[in-house]
Amino acid sequence: MTPLSRHAPWLALLALALSSLGGGACTERGDDPPDTTDGGNEVVSLELDPAEAELLSADGSMPTVTLRAFARTVQGERVEVSPESWTLSHDRIGAIDEHGTFTASGRAGGAVQVTARVPGVIAPVVGHATIRVRLTLSVPLDPTVPPTVPDRFDTLPEVEEPFESPALLYPLEGARMPNNVGAPELQWEPFAQAGDAFRVVIETPHAMVRAYAYDDGRTFRASYPIDRNTWRVVADSALGEEVTLRVDRIPSGGSEVVRGTPVTVWLSEDGVFGTVYYWQVRVDPQGSDVLRLDAASGTRQSVFGTESGGCVGCHALSHDGRQLSATLDSRAVQWTTAVVDTTSASAPPPDVMGPFTPAYHFMAFSPDATRILASRPLAPATRDVTALFLLDGATGAEIAATGLPTGQAGYPTWSPDGARVAWMDGGSDGPSGTRNATRILVSEVGEGDAFGASSVVHEGASLASAPEGGSTDSRPTWSPDSRFLAFAHGTSSVSSVQFDAEPPTASLYLASRDGGTPIRLVRGMGEGGPVDAFWPVFSPFVTEERDGSRLFWLAFYSRQDFGNARAGTAGTSRRQLWVMAIDPEAAERGEDPSSPPYWLTGQDTHADDIAALWAPTSCRGRDESCSTSSECCSGECAAADPSMPDVLTCRPPTVCRRSGESCEDASDCCGGLECNLGVCGYVPPI
């Protein structure tokens, strides 16, 4: 069909519209043209047929539907036309061509709006349709699963037997997760019966995934690790929606399918990015290190590469994630503190400042990294009596400052907007922490290295009768909008057991920076964590949901059970990192703003993973020196001058960076995506 003949119906309609203007399209010389502002355009609407369509995609199939466009005129005529463009509200579930044929991708289910556009006499006229894709996926069988298992689940009768059905232990009922969270591992209460078969069913409003597991009597962990690609199908089919998971069981030799009890979680509309730096404490071999973990993929690596017997801890990050301070015992007889370059791929990374002796315990960088509020012992022999000092962000030299506390203080933190600092007052943040009655104070940052009069956010003694007991407030952390502070309260500022003392208890609270009654984050600490939750830290990333609400994300660590004893940590009291969603609007109403947490994917369940810090992914900008492409925001490390092939610098990307990938500025990103906090496509809602 030629371009002209393809638009013949539209040309006929246009001729009809022109002839209706009265006396034809032309006017005699000197006559005013006809008034077309009211009714001069004959096309009043554009209708698409079908207006709604449903497609079923099974195991990756790519079904299609072809839409037709019909224009309606003032006279009520309905004429088929060929739109000049067909567009989709998003490309997550399929694509549409110039003929109006929509093809499902086979990788996600959901709904999409189609918009067709035709030229009008005055303005373009558009029409809309909705296409819904329902996706089903049967995950290929693992070699350990007998090939007859799926058929048995399809043909045997199903029964409800609560005492015989697998009880899901992870994920937690009601948990909220970012859409791009790493694939979880489903875990349930083990059945000590080889030959049991299991069917995992995962449902969203637009997709159903089925997978199978089998207890071989040897290596079975009563769990099902969802692979990354399968979880991506689930997540892409459930943006801002619920996901229901259950595990059905056929007992060994059984003739019925015992349906499992479903667990419902919720996936955010948006994703959370960045890097989580945390302290890992190992027993065999004994030692500790700072590890970095990608908050989305769950991949982890050592920062310092400490060997057995070595120890690194008391770490802190700059707001841009490019500098990490840590206290080490491997450089001298006494502890030292160094600030290292996190953009380096080497382990250990090179120093930016230090080493400082005596060691600083904790550092709080100003947002522009020109100043550091740090804690250190008042004297080398009194490492458990600490105070606050101001440092130059470029050299680490101590600077005279006014307004800082003169007594014991620790755990400083600088607000993201740079306007305030907060700290624990009345106790020390040394290795043994403090069991003193402490409080959280806030001070405004003034000009000329001056801090304003401090105000009390919360007095720890006021919660002495809370379930966790104690009078110690500690480890404040600022929300991304700098309006709230989360903090820990309990019997100690640290979780380690001192000598023959009782294990410390702690809970997490949220308070306005202006003070008032704090809110205990009961739901967010999980079923086993309300008196065993320590060291909260906010992510700098905020998710915005389709209803316009926002969620903050708060990491913490707890000894609560993760899953079962085979695949998780049940019964070990091992400390692990968890993340809860925080709804700031609920906090403003005085309600518990937290949701049940999710376990941060990628941790080592055989080690204690504690003390998380969350920052944008650190990377190097253009023209900065590099040794590998992974160090560069652009993902490109190369020689700028062919005559000097050994001089490598970060170069502009040869292929644009996609949504979720690192960037230096918007020019790195594809399709006009924004670059914020080093991530293409992230648009902060604050």
Secondary structure, DSSP 8 states (H G I E B T S, - for coil): --HHHHTHHHHHHHHHHHHTTTT-S---TT------TTTTS-EEEEEEESSEEEEEEETT---EEE-EEEEEETT--EEEE--SEEEES-SSSEEE-TTSEEEE-SS--EEEEEEEEE--SSS-EEEEEEEEEEEEEE----TTS-TTHHHHHHHS-EE--TTTS--EEES-TT-EE-TT----EEEE-----TT-EEEEEEEETTEEEEEEEE--SSS--SEEE--HHHHHHHHHT-TTEEEEEEEEEE-TT-SSEE----EEEEE-SS---SEEEEEEEEETTEEEEEEEEETTT--EEESS---TT--EEEEEE-TTSSEEEEEESSSSSS-EEEEEETT--SSS--EEEEEESS--SEEEE-TTSSEEEEEEESSTT-TTSEEEEEEETTT--EE--BS--SSSEEEEEE-TTSSEEEEEESS--STT---S--EEEEEEB-SSSBB---EEEEEGGGGTTSTT---EEEEEEE-TTSSEEEEEEES-SS-S--TTS----EEEEEEETT----EE-TGGG-TT-TTBEEEEEE-S--EE-TTS-EEEEEEEEE-S--S-TTTS-TTS---EEEEEEE-HHHHHTTS--B---EE-TT--TTSEEEEEEEE----B-TT-B-SSGGGBTTS-EEESSTT-TT-EEE---SS-B-TTSB-SSGGGBGGG--EETTEET-----
